[in-house]
Amino acid sequence: MNKVYSKIESITGSVITVRAEGVKYNELAEITTRFGKSLAEVNKIDGDMVSLQVFAGGRGVSTGDQIRFLGHEMQVSFSDDLLGRIFNGSGEPRDNGPTLSENLKPIGGPSVNPSKRILANRMMRTNIPMIDMFNTLVVSQKLPIFSISGEPYNQLLARIAMQAEADVIVLGGMGLKYDDFLYFKKTLEEGGSLSKTVMFIHTAADPTVECIKIPDMSLAVAEQFALQGKDVLVLLTDMTNYADSMKEIAITQEQVPSNRGYPGDLYSQLAARYEKAVDFKDSGSVTVLAVTTMPGDDVTHPVPDNTGYITEGQYYLKGGRIEPFGSLSRLKQNVNGKTRKDHRALMDAMIRLYSSYKDTLEKKSMGFMMSKWDEKLLKYGEMFEKGMMDLSVNISLEGALDLGWKILADCFNKDETGIKTELLNEFWPNKD
């Protein structure tokens, strides 16, 4: 039977300290106060002095309150009953539905043994041309969406949640504004995708410690669904809020800070979450897309900087669009050859011409005379941005490829595209 302790040595903010023996790091404890019961987690052990982070904060906790260690780490209930439900960072319902307490699974475990994995080789469709055609998302890939505050990254995630070719969507929100939480809920309900979605939501008003539990709970549930043979897409927003919560707790623990005050194990903590992406040899998969906001649009900020070493590319969201330059899916070559034979050639040609369009824009802004070729590029650039880069565009990969050929044919002659004659003869649109 777990011991009960009734003397708290100190209370510092949301951290309490008690003398106890036989407890483990990350073990959960239940604190009984005059206001009710609250969860806490062991985050530091120094001899028999045990520090615990109280989920609901230190307010209302007194030195005479009882503490009972539960003998296990944080767990999450797993079953098909999760689908369509919304929970907070403690695993408690946010949707006024029943509490789920059966088939509890530990969170934050190790990543999957490489021998149980297979190489990423399947495309995950999103019906967003800048992803499907130009930087294809691959099943079991881990990719961040680099953005700055104010960009529509949550709207982009909501669209991907509705349109992605996945069996289950797990949405983990960290530090969300309440309006953003309601936006996700409303959008998924109206789009008919809530029934295949599980949401773990931490709002800016919730306790800090719940924020750092969101990725682990989301990924633990995703892994269980994947073991049932389902393709699961995990959408996380925003990993910078996650790192900031880690920093806040590290300061409370008086840890020696690293770059810009973040804990020294920031890289390891981020990697432990991203490395949960997996395609099981004989079962389903987990794919991870995570928003990472860049304070001051600074890609050298510790969070995006560390993330770039862990993930397999990135999407840059700027000006309300996914930028073709800088965005990269390192695994796209694993699947582009399996889509349509014109995919690679058309993608390369369109990006090359868009780069020339950018050069022409610069020439125009400096007052240079525009040649006939420059005029063609200007027309092409406008059509490319409207037809391919606008995030409201919703078409299949095949539709995007057909549209790409149409845009090229409207702006250029065959011999100006640099595409092989064989492909031009087969795919160039016939003008009536």
Phi, psi and omega in degrees: 000139182289139181287151176246130179248141186235019176226117177264126184287319181205155177229116180235101184063240180261010180253128176243155181234136181219150174274122182206157180233154175074023178254162183242157175299136181075003177293145179272150174224155179245124180256128178257111179249176179291347179263354182133200183252147181219147178273150173218160183229135178291123179236000178199135177230123179228093186068237177261006177270116185245124177261138180232139175268118181276124185301316185273005182091166185278350181295131180092352178269133178239164187294343180264005182288153180275140177236126178239118179283135189269348176081008178210164177277181179302138180230159177227138178288139179233127171190173176295345178293346178292329186298133181084002184256160180231129183230164175264188184288353175261001182083010179269147183297138171256354189252015180065014176275177181291149175287137179257126184225008180262159177051056183287135180240139177292150177251162174074022179286181181290162176287167187289141177304129181305332181291342179267359184259160168237158181294142179298122184213015180233138179281140171253109184286143176234350184064022173250112188305320183293343174264300187300318187270318190258329177218073190302132173278130184249140178305131182080010177280156174239117185224136172267155170251104180280132185206173170244161179301140180102341177283155184278053184289326178289326175295321178296316179297320179297319178296317179297320179300322182282327191254344186295145180277069182231150179284323182224139173249130173243117182253121177247114180254128181238123179066029182290142165293149183299326178297322179293320177300314179294325178298312178302312183299312182294315183297316181289325176296310183291330180277356178076018183256355183296331183291342177249016185242141169244131182242129171245113190239127170245120178266167182298339182272352183275163180302143183302319185296332178292332181298317185283354177270342186301309181299318182295319179293317180299315184286327177296316178295317180301317181297321179294319177296321180297324179292343174274002178093016183258146173274118186247132175250119179260123179248120182242136177208116015228132185293340175290323175296322177300312181294323178295324177293320176299319180296317181299317180290322179297323178294318178299324180279358180061037174287152176290120185285155176252214184304123179054031174087356180285153179296154184294340181261025181305314181301312182297321181294317178294316182298321181300329179278311182297325183289359175287345177297131187200149168242106184292145183300316185239025183209216184268208186209161173233123177244138186239124170241122186228124176289134174231107179281144183251106178304127180067021182056035184258105182287348177271001174303144187307324185289303176296327181297312178293322182299321182299334179278344186263321192269175184253057182114196179191156169251134174258123178256111181222137178060030179076015181221154173279118184288134178287335179262126184101321175290141185203133169244106186291344182260003185297329180294342178290339185236339185300328179285350182258358184272278176219145191295343178269358188301304184297313184295317180293318177302311181298317182294318183291322178291321178298317180289327178292326175296320177295324176299320179296320177296319179295321177301319180294318177299318181296318181293338179268001173089013178289153176290143181265127175277173177299323178295318178298319179297321177297317180295321180296318177296317180298314182301317179295318181291324179295314181295321182285319186274331186247320189270337180297124185290350178278348179292131183226091180220157179290168177302315181297321177296322179292320178296317178297319178295322178300315177297321181295318179298315179299316182293330179286339188246332188227166167275162182306314187285358180265355186269338182076015180265148182303142181303322180303315180288322179299317181296328184273324191247345182298127184295141175274122180273121180288000000 
